Amino acid sequence: MASLKTVLSYSTWATATLKKNTHVVYIKRTLLLPRQPLLKRADGRLVNLRQCSSTPTREASGDSFLKWFLLLIPATTFGLGTWQVKRRQWKMHLIDELRRLTTAEPIPLPVDPHELTSLEYRRVRVRGQYDHSQELYILPRSPVDPEKEAREAGRLSSSGEVGANVITPFHCTDLGITILVNRGYVPKQKIRPETRMKGQVEGEVEVVGVVRLTENRKPFVPNNDVDRNRWHYRDLEAMSHVTGAEPIYIDADFASTIPGGPIGGQTRVTLRNEHMQYIITWYGLCAVTSYMWYAKFIKMIKL
């Protein structure tokens, strides 16, 4: 017990001695920063000039980005207009080539079907006789005006009249084969052969026509109804199977028309040529957006 009192007394003495002889210095560090320039407003409030100057810088940076980004609009429309110019030149070349083929001097019909694959729209001449007992009908069809078709090739138009194209097997006496000939258009009330007996020519005739190849069924076009003899597109394999003819098909020209029979010259050149409208549209948008960009960013006009 006596030793415990001695230890406590010594601890008290040592603590008091340290407090008297020890000097604790507290250093307060101060971070010196440059003074910010202040501007006194009319209402007496102080505004930091550095903060005010940074705002226009950010706004100028944003305007610069917007300026060059919006320039992409007239640049893009100009490129699209130029592309349509090239497309129109290409389409006009195709139409001229088709017109040349459909108006060239006819050649004898090749017997080899494989040779015909490179002769679509080429005029050929055949001699023989029709087999009217196996007529096929592609419908509905509207009449084609050969002169208008040659003048306005590629424009989609319709006369509003509906009928059918009459496909008749034709035995070529000089070649010894039977082919399919699209004799031409008949109105709806003249589809049945007995309503146009005057045009059911008998005997040997010469026909000039345009070679056509088979076609695939397009979207929304009905399937051919073979049993009812209602055809909606040229399926040469199926047509030749039904009639026993070769899968060779020609469109008779207008000069081959028999009075009272189907109207020939029903070759429709379905190449759409609306590129001039696209050219005007894209270049017009380019001009308008270019002026708006110039007025906004160069002349600083508020739009």
C-alpha positions in Angstrom: 0.0 0.0 0.0 2.8 2.3 0.8 4.5 1.6 -2.5 1.3 2.4 -4.4 1.1 5.8 -2.7 4.8 6.4 -3.7 4.1 5.7 -7.4 1.1 8.0 -7.5 3.0 10.8 -5.8 5.9 10.5 -8.3 3.5 10.5 -11.3 1.8 13.7 -10.0 5.2 15.4 -9.6 6.4 14.4 -13.1 3.3 15.7 -14.8 3.5 19.1 -13.0 7.2 19.4 -13.9 6.5 18.8 -17.6 3.8 21.4 -17.8 6.1 24.0 -16.3 9.2 23.2 -18.5 7.6 22.3 -21.9 6.6 25.0 -24.4 4.2 23.8 -27.1 4.2 26.0 -30.3 1.1 25.8 -32.6 1.9 26.8 -36.2 -1.0 28.0 -38.2 -0.4 27.5 -41.9 -2.0 29.9 -44.2 -2.4 29.2 -47.9 -1.8 32.3 -49.8 -3.8 32.6 -53.1 -3.9 35.4 -55.6 -6.8 37.7 -55.1 -9.6 37.3 -57.5 -10.5 40.4 -59.4 -13.9 41.6 -58.4 -16.4 43.8 -60.2 -18.9 45.8 -58.4 -22.3 45.7 -60.0 -24.9 48.5 -60.0 -26.9 46.8 -57.3 -23.8 46.7 -55.0 -23.0 43.0 -55.4 -19.5 41.9 -56.2 -18.9 39.6 -59.2 -15.8 37.5 -59.9 -14.4 38.6 -63.3 -12.7 35.2 -63.9 -15.9 33.3 -63.6 -17.6 35.8 -65.9 -14.9 35.5 -68.5 -15.0 31.7 -68.6 -18.7 31.5 -69.5 -18.3 33.2 -72.9 -15.4 30.9 -73.6 -17.5 27.8 -73.1 -20.3 29.3 -75.2 -17.9 30.1 -78.0 -16.6 26.6 -77.9 -20.2 25.2 -78.1 -21.1 27.5 -81.0 -18.0 26.5 -82.9 -18.9 22.8 -82.7 -22.5 23.5 -83.7 -21.3 25.6 -86.6 -19.3 22.9 -88.2 -21.7 20.1 -87.3 -24.6 21.8 -89.1 -22.4 22.3 -92.1 -22.8 18.6 -92.7 -26.4 19.1 -93.8 -25.8 21.1 -96.9 -22.7 19.0 -97.7 -24.6 15.8 -97.4 -27.6 17.0 -99.6 -25.1 18.3 -102.2 -23.5 14.8 -102.3 -26.9 13.1 -102.7 -27.9 15.4 -105.5 -24.7 14.7 -107.3 -25.2 11.0 -106.8 -28.7 11.3 -108.4 -27.2 13.0 -111.4 -24.9 10.0 -112.0 -27.9 7.6 -111.5 -30.0 9.5 -114.0 -27.2 9.3 -116.6 -26.9 5.6 -116.0 -30.7 5.1 -116.2 -31.0 7.1 -119.4 -28.2 5.0 -121.0 -30.2 1.8 -120.1 -33.4 3.3 -121.6 -31.6 4.3 -124.8 -30.2 0.8 -125.0 -33.6 -0.9 -124.6 -35.1 1.5 -127.2 -32.3 0.6 -129.6 -33.0 -3.1 -129.1 -36.7 -2.9 -129.5 -36.4 -0.8 -132.7 -33.5 -2.6 -134.3 -33.9 -4.7 -137.5 -35.2 -8.2 -136.6 -33.0 -11.2 -136.7 -33.9 -14.9 -137.2 -35.0 -16.5 -133.9 -32.2 -18.7 -132.5 -33.2 -22.3 -131.7 -31.0 -22.7 -128.7 -32.9 -21.3 -125.6 -29.5 -20.6 -123.8 -28.6 -18.3 -126.6 -31.8 -16.3 -126.0 -30.7 -15.4 -122.4 -28.5 -12.6 -123.8 -31.1 -11.4 -126.4 -33.9 -10.1 -124.2 -35.7 -7.2 -125.8 -34.1 -8.1 -129.1 -36.4 -8.1 -132.1 -36.7 -11.5 -134.0 -38.7 -12.8 -137.0 -40.5 -16.1 -137.2 -42.9 -17.7 -139.7 -45.6 -20.3 -138.9 -49.1 -20.7 -137.7 -51.0 -20.2 -134.4 -52.7 -22.9 -132.4 -55.7 -21.0 -131.0 -57.0 -24.0 -129.1 -54.4 -23.5 -126.4 -54.6 -19.8 -125.6 -53.3 -18.6 -122.3 -54.3 -15.3 -120.6 -52.1 -13.1 -118.5 -54.3 -10.7 -116.5 -55.2 -8.2 -115.4 -53.3 -6.0 -117.9 -53.8 -2.5 -119.2 -53.0 -1.6 -122.9 -49.6 -0.3 -123.9 -49.5 2.5 -126.5 -46.3 1.6 -128.4 -45.6 5.2 -129.4 -46.2 6.5 -125.9 -44.1 3.7 -124.4 -41.2 4.6 -126.7 -41.5 8.2 -125.9 -42.1 7.9 -122.1 -40.1 4.7 -121.3 -39.7 4.3 -117.6 -42.8 6.3 -116.5 -45.3 4.3 -114.6 -48.8 5.2 -115.9 -52.1 3.4 -116.6 -55.0 4.1 -118.9 -57.5 2.7 -116.4 -58.7 0.1 -118.9 -58.3 -3.5 -117.8 -58.1 -6.6 -119.9 -55.7 -9.5 -120.7 -52.7 -10.4 -122.9 -53.4 -13.4 -125.1 -50.6 -15.9 -125.2 -50.9 -18.4 -128.1 -48.6 -21.3 -129.1 -47.0 -20.7 -132.5 -45.5 -23.5 -134.6 -42.5 -22.2 -136.5 -42.5 -24.0 -139.8 -39.0 -23.0 -140.7 -37.5 -24.1 -137.4 -39.7 -27.1 -136.6 -40.5 -26.0 -133.0 -43.4 -24.4 -131.2 -42.9 -21.3 -129.2 -45.2 -18.9 -127.2 -46.3 -15.6 -128.7 -47.9 -12.8 -126.8 -50.3 -11.7 -129.5 -51.3 -8.6 -127.6 -54.0 -7.0 -125.5 -57.7 -7.6 -125.5 -60.3 -5.8 -123.4 -62.1 -7.7 -120.7 -65.2 -8.3 -122.8 -63.1 -9.8 -125.6 -61.1 -12.3 -123.7 -63.2 -15.3 -124.8 -62.1 -16.4 -128.4 -65.6 -16.6 -129.7 -66.0 -12.8 -129.2 -63.1 -12.1 -131.6 -63.4 -14.8 -134.3 -62.3 -12.3 -137.0 -58.9 -12.0 -135.4 -58.3 -15.7 -135.1 -56.1 -15.9 -138.2 -55.6 -19.3 -139.8 -52.7 -20.4 -142.0 -49.1 -19.4 -142.1 -48.1 -15.9 -141.1 -44.9 -14.0 -140.4 -44.5 -12.5 -136.9 -41.9 -10.0 -135.7 -41.6 -9.8 -131.9 -39.4 -9.0 -128.9 -37.7 -11.8 -127.0 -38.8 -11.9 -123.3 -37.4 -14.2 -120.6 -39.2 -15.8 -117.7 -40.0 -13.7 -114.7 -40.2 -14.4 -111.0 -43.3 -13.7 -109.0 -43.1 -10.2 -107.4 -44.4 -9.4 -103.9 -48.2 -9.1 -103.7 -48.6 -10.7 -107.1 -51.0 -13.7 -106.9 -49.8 -17.2 -107.9 -50.7 -18.4 -111.3 -53.9 -20.4 -111.5 -53.1 -23.0 -114.1 -56.4 -24.9 -113.7 -58.5 -21.8 -114.4 -56.1 -20.5 -117.1 -55.4 -17.3 -115.1 -51.8 -16.2 -115.3 -50.4 -13.2 -113.5 -46.7 -13.4 -114.5 -44.6 -15.1 -117.1 -43.6 -18.5 -115.9 -42.2 -20.0 -119.1 -41.6 -23.5 -117.6 -45.2 -23.8 -116.5 -46.6 -22.4 -119.7 -44.5 -24.7 -121.9 -45.6 -27.6 -119.7 -49.3 -26.8 -120.2 -49.0 -26.1 -124.0 -46.2 -28.5 -125.0 -44.3 -25.6 -126.5 -40.6 -24.7 -126.0 -39.9 -22.2 -123.1 -39.3 -19.5 -125.7 -41.5 -16.4 -125.5 -41.8 -13.3 -127.7 -44.1 -10.2 -127.6 -45.5 -9.6 -131.1 -45.0 -6.1 -132.3 -47.7 -3.6 -133.2 -47.2 -4.3 -137.0 -48.1 -8.0 -136.4 -51.6 -7.0 -135.2 -54.4 -8.9 -137.0 -57.6 -6.7 -137.5 -60.2 -7.8 -135.0 -57.6 -9.6 -132.9 -55.3 -8.7 -130.0 -53.4 -5.5 -130.2 -49.7 -6.1 -130.5 -46.8 -4.1 -129.3 -47.4 -4.8 -125.6 -43.7 -4.7 -124.5 -43.6 -2.5 -121.5 -40.2 -1.1 -120.6 -40.6 -0.8 -116.8 -37.6 1.3 -115.9 -38.6 4.0 -113.5 -36.8 7.3 -114.3 -37.7 9.8 -111.5 -34.1 10.9 -110.8 -34.7 14.4 -112.0 -37.2 14.9 -109.1 -34.6 13.7 -106.7 -32.0 15.9 -108.1 -34.2 19.0 -107.7 -35.1 17.9 -104.2 -31.6 17.4 -102.9 -30.1 20.4 -104.6 -33.0 22.5 -103.3 -32.4 21.4 -99.8 -28.7 22.1 -100.2 -29.3 25.7 -101.3 -31.8 26.4 -98.5 -29.6 24.9 -95.7 -26.5 26.6 -97.1 -28.2 30.0 -96.9 -29.4 29.3 -93.4 -26.0 28.3 -92.3 -24.4 31.4 -93.9 -27.0 33.7 -92.4 -26.6 32.1 -88.9 -22.9 31.8 -88.6 -21.3 34.2 -91.1 -23.7 37.2 -91.1 -24.9 36.5 -87.6 -28.5 37.0 -88.6 -31.0 35.7 -86.0 -33.2 33.2 -87.7 
